[in-house]
Structures are given as structure tokens and as C-alpha cells.
Amino acid sequence: YEIALVTGVQTCALPIYAVEYKGYEIVSQPDDQSGQYRVSGWIRKQGDAGEILEHRFERSDMLPAREACDTMMVTKAQRYIDEVGEGMFAPDPRRAGDQVD
């Protein structure tokens, strides 16, 4: 996978590391913060009606190398999938009153 980021007049392609795990797609998308990479990305799965379910996955871990960050993202996301499963896609009850009309 690759995505193009446009900043001003410059465009650069950043590789996105993605793996399949138990029917889920884990997409590592580290946040570059001053030379350190924060473990973050997406966990996706196709729903019963064909829709794509997404869960933003972010952790406080910071690593100096992108490759190590991708590896840690996958490991932590796999553990999260094993522990929480499809419950990660359920609405957050703490935000039930946040509806905007």
C-alpha cells in the first residue's frame, strides 16, 4: 500500500504496512513525531452487510525506527483483536450523549 501526502506543493508517498489477521486487516500508520514513531493505525473488517468497519488504534509507545513501530503495531493490534474482537466496533457508551442534530 502507498498513500500520497500533499504538503504545500510537495507530494511524497509513504508506504503503509498492512497485514491480515483472523479476518481483520491491520494497517500500521505510525505518527512521525520529531524522529520518533508513535504506534498507531487502523483495524478494519468487512461487516455482515458488506460495509467496512474501522477502529482507530493508537498507543503511547514511541520507537526510533519505522520498521520496529510497524512490527509493534501489528503485535499489539493482534493482541487487541484476540481480547476484544468485534466489540471494538461497538458504539462507545461514554459518547452516547454526543449526538449532533
C-alpha positions as CSV (number, residue, x, y, z in Angstrom):
1,Y,0.0,0.0,0.0
2,E,1.1,3.6,-0.5
3,I,-0.6,6.9,0.2
4,A,0.3,10.3,-1.2
5,L,0.6,13.1,1.2
6,V,0.4,16.7,-0.1
7,T,2.1,19.4,1.9
8,G,2.1,22.7,0.2
9,V,3.4,22.0,-3.3
10,Q,5.3,18.8,-2.4
11,T,3.9,15.4,-2.6
12,C,5.6,12.3,-1.1
13,A,4.5,8.7,-0.9
14,L,4.6,6.9,2.4
15,P,4.5,3.1,2.4
16,I,1.7,1.7,4.6
17,Y,2.3,-1.6,6.2
18,A,-0.8,-3.9,6.3
19,V,-1.4,-7.5,7.3
20,E,-4.4,-9.8,7.5
21,Y,-5.1,-11.5,10.9
22,K,-8.2,-13.6,11.7
23,G,-10.3,-11.8,9.1
24,Y,-9.2,-8.4,10.2
25,E,-6.9,-6.0,8.3
26,I,-4.2,-4.4,10.5
27,V,-2.8,-1.2,8.9
28,S,0.2,0.4,10.5
29,Q,0.2,4.2,10.1
30,P,2.8,5.5,12.5
31,D,2.7,9.1,13.6
32,D,6.2,10.6,13.0
33,Q,6.9,12.9,15.9
34,S,10.3,14.6,15.7
35,G,12.2,11.5,14.6
36,Q,10.2,9.1,16.8
37,Y,7.3,7.0,15.6
38,R,4.1,6.6,17.6
39,V,2.4,3.2,17.3
40,S,-0.9,3.9,15.5
41,G,-3.0,2.8,12.6
42,W,-6.3,1.1,11.8
43,I,-8.0,-2.2,12.4
44,R,-10.6,-3.0,9.7
45,K,-13.0,-5.8,8.9
46,Q,-15.8,-6.2,6.4
47,G,-19.2,-6.3,8.2
48,D,-22.1,-8.7,7.5
49,A,-23.8,-6.2,5.2
50,G,-20.5,-5.6,3.2
51,E,-19.7,-2.3,4.9
52,I,-16.1,-1.7,6.1
53,L,-15.9,-1.5,9.9
54,E,-12.9,0.6,11.2
55,H,-11.3,1.1,14.6
56,R,-8.5,3.7,15.0
57,F,-5.8,2.1,17.1
58,E,-3.3,4.4,18.9
59,R,-0.9,3.7,21.6
60,S,1.6,5.9,23.6
61,D,4.6,3.7,22.6
62,M,7.3,5.7,20.7
63,L,10.1,4.0,18.7
64,P,13.1,5.4,16.8
65,A,12.6,3.1,13.8
66,R,9.6,2.9,11.4
67,E,10.1,-0.8,10.9
68,A,10.1,-1.5,14.6
69,C,7.0,0.6,15.0
70,D,5.2,-1.3,12.3
71,T,6.1,-4.6,14.0
72,M,4.9,-3.4,17.4
73,M,1.6,-2.1,15.9
74,V,0.9,-5.5,14.4
75,T,1.7,-7.3,17.6
76,K,-0.4,-5.0,19.8
77,A,-3.3,-5.0,17.3
78,Q,-3.3,-8.8,17.2
79,R,-3.5,-9.0,21.0
80,Y,-6.3,-6.4,21.0
81,I,-8.2,-8.4,18.4
82,D,-7.8,-11.5,20.5
83,E,-9.0,-9.8,23.6
84,V,-11.8,-7.5,22.3
85,G,-12.8,-9.0,18.9
86,E,-15.7,-7.3,17.1
87,G,-16.6,-5.4,20.3
88,M,-14.1,-2.7,19.2
89,F,-16.6,-1.6,16.6
90,A,-19.5,-1.1,19.1
91,P,-20.5,2.5,19.8
92,D,-18.7,3.9,22.8
93,P,-21.4,4.3,25.6
94,R,-19.4,7.2,27.1
95,R,-20.3,9.2,23.9
96,A,-24.0,8.4,23.8
97,G,-25.0,12.0,24.6
98,D,-22.6,13.5,21.9
99,Q,-25.2,13.2,19.0
100,V,-25.2,16.2,16.7
101,D,-28.5,17.0,15.0
